[in-house]
Amino acid sequence: RGFEVSVDDIDIIVNTKEIKRLEKLLTPYNFKEGPSSTKYFPTRFYELSVGHIDVDIMVGFAVKTMEGLYTFDDTTAVEEITIDKTSIYLASLKEWLKAYKAMNRRDKVTMIEKHLAKNR
């Protein structure tokens, strides 16, 4: 989407309706259930490495906030992009803006707000 960022890992959010399919796809990989948290409440959380890349997979991603529980809306408008003949589905930037606000990630909030304002 044109952002210049560096990342430590890849985070994937999976629709809760796809949990059985996800678990079947993960079978050949050396994955483990992620640790529990007092701030993040996914339905399921998996961790694995592909080569030297750490991957976190969250099903039903939710964040505890001062106002209650924010739940990532995995049914919002999705954009499909293709990289090396592989379809990748991206959640809306508006939903990511809500998520980063819930996580109190001011740097990401500012970056997305500037992008949305510039591309209206």
Secondary structure, 3 states (H helix, E strand, C coil): CCCCCCCCCEEEEECHHHHHHHHHHHCCCCCEECCCCCCECCCEEEEEEECCEEEEEEECCEEEECCEEEECCCCCCEEEEEECCEEEEEECHHHHHHHHHHCCCHHHHHHHHHHHHHCC
